[in-house]
Each structure stands twice: as structure tokens, then as C-alpha cells.
Amino acid sequence: MINKKNKDLIFKAAILTQLKKKLLISNIKFNQNLSRGQVLIKLYYSGICGSQIGEINGVKGKDKFLPHLLGHEGTGIIVNKNKHVKKFKVGDRVILHWQKSEGYDSCSPNYYMGKKKINAGKVTTFNEFAVVSENRITRIPNGISEKEAVIFGCALTTGFGAVVYDAKVKNNKSILIFGAGGIGISIIQILALTKPKKIIIVDSNIKKKKLLKKFKQKNFIHFDNNNYNKLKEKILNTNDGDYFDYVFDTTGNGKIIELGLDLMLKKSKLILLGVQNFKEKISFNTLQIVLGKKIIGSTGGSVNPTKDIPLIYKLIKKNNINLKNFYNKIFKLSEINKAIKHMIQKKSYERILIKF
């Protein structure tokens, strides 16, 4: 709503005020003065990524920006823009993403709760409205709904880039994936286009087995305890005793990363996509690296959303991949803490959305 007295835009947002605490749902305000490169977006949907769970739990350590907004994948419609923004117009349906694309890289917006400043990055999505940098949005391709397009904001683009740009996966190779969340599922979908020899997926949520059947994946291993030696044995038995050409880790679990490196062939690649707790260390024999194993850190799959989102959509359409299979539960913004708890407790095996 608009405050008639001073024309501030007032809207609800989920705010991180303390680490490891519930998000505060509150009204915040924006004065509607858009800086160069900024657009004002009314949100349709937001996804909840594992990165936000990590932020809430402080996996990177002390958070000097508290209190602040969260969320980096969503969809919405542009309702206002700075006059210097030429790539977009009011009324455009857009995908919000944290990876930089083409366009101006604006400053971060200023939000307030009363007189207290609420910090925010150049894209946030746990809020009814968002002031976003021009280079953090891409038009939704024709033929795709606002709900389906959310997956392009992080998971699908990251999965695509990890396979195509970071790992440069070749055909007829054996692949091991740790974690079947949004990014893991996206990796599986893109890998299917490379005609792999075998894909094996490991996840701690037994419900993921049912989800993977939708994607025609039968090699699922449930990891339900901390017995990593037993897990190694299970993986090798499933792969006929053979080691792997590519290993993708989306968990950030140090022991899993060590195991993944141990299960690789010489001159193979380990691609790291999960966010590891800053207190956790890993150890390995550097001889493995000398002999040709490579460890590659993937930052959003190294994608350019302006170029890659239309390309990914064409691949999705050509190969009849059903984007509806990515989603399960939908919550309201007022229920976001319930949605986060639902996600942490692994009650859902698909992506969770917030609908505005």
C-alpha cells in the first residue's frame, strides 16, 4: 500500500534479525526513489534455496548485515523503473536471480522498519515488493508460467552451468551426485541430455526416491547414518565396483566431499556446489590431485542468465522435461517459518515455493 502522507510504499517482508531464529514477518517501507539501474518488482513467487537455510543458521560465520532481507530466486512483474533502465519496461514479467546478467549493476536499496534500516542485497525475494538491480532480472520466456519460471532463478541455471560450463561433461560417462535438492535435480535433468553411462544419486531423504522416479532415475541410494565406509560400499556395489568420471556435491558436507574425491577415477572432476560450514575442515591426500583429479568450485554454474535462460528453456521444451515435477508445497509469506521448518525436517521431497 501507499502512505498518502509521504508516498512511501509499505509492504510485508520476512526479515532475518538474529541467526538461528525465526524470520520476523513485518511491514517495511521504501520511499520509491529508484537509483540508476533499479527496478521495482511486485513478486508472484519465491523459491527457498538451501543457501537461505545456511544464512539463517550462520554457516558462513558472523553476519554483519543484520537485520536483512533474504531470498534470491523468484518471479514478478515490473511496476516501476529508473529512467535510465532501457532493457526492461513496466509490465514485463521477469525472473529474479542472484547471478549477474547483462545490464547496469545498481547500488543496494534502502528499506526501513520504522526508523530502523533493513539491509538488502541487489536482489531479495522474501518480500511482497523488491527493488532489484537491472542485471539481476531476465524476462520470463513466452510459454512458461510465473510458477514454473522460479526454478530458473537459481537451481536450474546453476545445474545447467555446473554440467555444461564448469564440468564440461562428456557423453557416456559415469556420474555420482550427492544431494537431490533443487540443484541436484536440475543437474540430473541436464545430465540426461549428455547420454550418461550411469547416474547414481545419494540423498538423506528417503522421499527423494519417489521424486526421482518422475525423472526416470532408478539408481538412488539412501544415506541414513554417519557410516561413510558403508555408504562407499553401497555406491561401489551400485556402480558394479567402478569409480566415477564426475562427482557433483550439493551438500557442503565435508565427509561427503572427502568420500566423493575418494570415489573418483584419475583425471576425473569433483564439482562443489554446496555451502560448507565455515568451522568444518576436510582432508585428503594431495597425491590424488597430482595424479589428475580436479576439484572445481561452481559459483552459480558460471552462467549468464540473459543468454542462458532462453537456451535452457529451449532444451527443456525440446526434451519434454516437466517443470511441474520440481515443485510440491506452496506456502504464503505469513507461513514462511513453517515452510523453512518443513524444508529442514525433510518433510518435502520437491522444491518449496512462497506465493504472494
C-alpha angles and dihedrals in degrees: 000000000000122000101228093205099060102003093241115160108235121196143149123267139171108240129197104220100160134017116255091014133109117274116258114238107211145142115265130180139222123195092222094236102134117204124216111299095014127127128187114227132191106215124233099178140354129199123218111229127194086246090070091051087052092050092051091049093046097238090161093051131245115016109219094181099066126169097044145140125255142205132082108192126062149107133247148137127268110244099171140004142186113264091244092061104101103161094070139036135206108277097035115137108227144185115229114217137169095221113094117250133172119310139060119326101225131196120265117272127250117236127174138201100201102313094332116103116234112206123223139173126232091281130028129166108181088089136078091238129023135194103217136183114251091239092057096065136070129184115259107249115247113265097034126101126233088247095052093043094064091081089064090062094076121329102054096039092046092048092048094049094045091056101037105031107021103034098021089209116210127211124272097024132138114246134192121197124192111202128023100211124123094298094041092051090047091052089051091053094050093043090056087068091059093061094236123204091227138343120203120189125199122194137157092222110084089198089070088075089071092047093050091056087065087060093046093249116142102166099088124150120194113215106199105162143024096268099121094171090058090046090053090052092050092050094049092047090052090050094048091254093301127130125230139264094205133021122190119195118195096161104074087217108148095211090049090051090052090049092048091053090049091053095055130106119233112280091020129131134242112198116199117206103149123093110242121211108260091231095055122092131195130206134201141157109266089214085082089063092044089055091055110272112140130209113204124188112212119209106192089323091288089271132159102217094202090060102026104045093065089044093051091047091054090052091047091050095043093052096041095239109174108225090193088073090069095065135064121150125040122196136183120246089252087059097050095115089053089050092051091049089048089054096046092049090051093236090142127056096192135055116293120224135199113216121204 
